[in-house]
């Protein structure tokens, strides 16, 4: 970052969310992507991850079945095949990473417009 720049420093943020609606099919995926596109940060969703807390931050532990995708792409999000009860790990990096993670988590846990 250059001196006098108004850019915020890049930060990392994480969260988890449980899918409460029937799953993330086309319509809910579009809602999720529209939300993700409002943020400058890179945002990713993962399934099949173990999660642990380290120094107050959630850390994903990949296993043989884990899968990570860009939250700003329809085909990527659909390949998660996230059904009701699926726990998603959300991670973001960028100037608005915390806000992005919080908004994506809230949207998923609200049912993505289907409850």
C-alpha positions, 0 to 999 in steps of 0.5 A, a space after each residue: 500500500 502506498 503512502 497516502 493511499 485510501 486502500 484498506 490493508 488486505 485481511 483474511 477472515 473465515 466463518 462456517 455456515 450450515 445450509 438450512 434450506 433444501 440445498 444450494 441449487 441454481 436459485 440460491 446459488 445466484 443469490 449467494 453469488 450476487 452477494 459475493 460480487 458486492 465485495 472486493 475480497 476473494 471469497 471461497 467456499 469449501 465442503 468436507 473440511 475439518 475445522 479448528 480454531 487457532 489463535 481465535 481464527 477458524 482454520 480449515 483442515 482439508 481431507 480426502 473429500 474436501 472441495 474448495 471453490 470460488 464463491 463468485 462463479 455459478 458453476 463453481 458454487 453448484 459443484 459443491 452439491 451442498 444439501 441441507 445440513 452441509 457445513 460450508 467453510 467460508 474464507 476470504 482475503 481482501 480489504 472487506 474480507 470480514 464483512 464478506 464472510 459475515 454477509 455470506 454466512 448470514 445469507 446461507 444461514 437465513 435459508 437463501 430466500 427459501 425459508 
